[in-house]
């Protein structure tokens, strides 16, 4: 007697899918400024990560909390990566 798997059978339309929230922190030091001092930029934000089989799609927004004149206040990013192809 064959037992039916609990997690589903891929041949019948079951697709492994995961959605995860992301908490983001970015700290960068910029050296070699005209006056010789170094400056630190700090940004925090959030996003989502969607994983389908081997493809990972990430989208998020980082808001700059420590900036200098002329810097953007935030940035949206999108990233698509593939893992375990072979």
N, C-alpha and C positions, 0 to 999 in steps of 0.2 A: 504494500500500500504506500503510495507516494504522499508526502506531506506538502501542503502548500506553504511557501515561505511567507513569513510575517510581513516583510518589507515590500513585497510586491514583485512582480516578474517584469523585467525590462522589455521582454518581447510583446507585452500587452499594453504598451504605452506609458509605463512608469518612468519618469525622468527625475534623476537626482538633482535637487535644487535646494540652495541655501541662500537665505537673505540675512545679512548681519549688519548691525549698526557699527560705525567706526568713530572713534574719538581721536582727533588729530592735534598734534603739537609740532610746530616747526620753529627751530631756533637757528639763526644764521649769523655768522660774524663776517663783516665786510672789512677787510684790511686794505691798506694802501690808499686811503682817502687823501685828498689834496693836502690836508693839514697834518697828516701822519698819524692821526688817531684812528682807532678801530671802532666800528659801530656794530651794535648787535640789534637784529630785528627779531621780533617774536610774533608768532601768529598761532591762533587756536581755532578749531572748527570741528565740524562733524560731517559725516557722510554715510553712504550705504555701499555695501559690497554684495554683489549678486554672483553666485557661483553656479554654473550649469555644466555638469560633467567635467570637462577640462578647461573651460573658459571662465575667467574671472573678470567681471566688470565692476569698476569702482567709480563712484562719483562723489564729490564733496565740495565744501566751501571752507576756505580758511580766511579768518578775519584778523587783520593786523592789529595787535594791541600795543606794540612798541614800534613806531615808525619815525621817519624823518621827513622833512619837507620835500614834496615831489614824489613820494612813494604812493603806490596804490593802497587803498584801505582794505582790499580783500581780493581773492581770486577763486574762481571756480576751476576745478580740474576734473578730467575724465581719463581713465586708464583701462586698457583692455590687455590682459595677459593670458597666456596659455601655459598649462603645466602638465607634466607627465605625458607628453605626446608619444614617446617611444618606450 
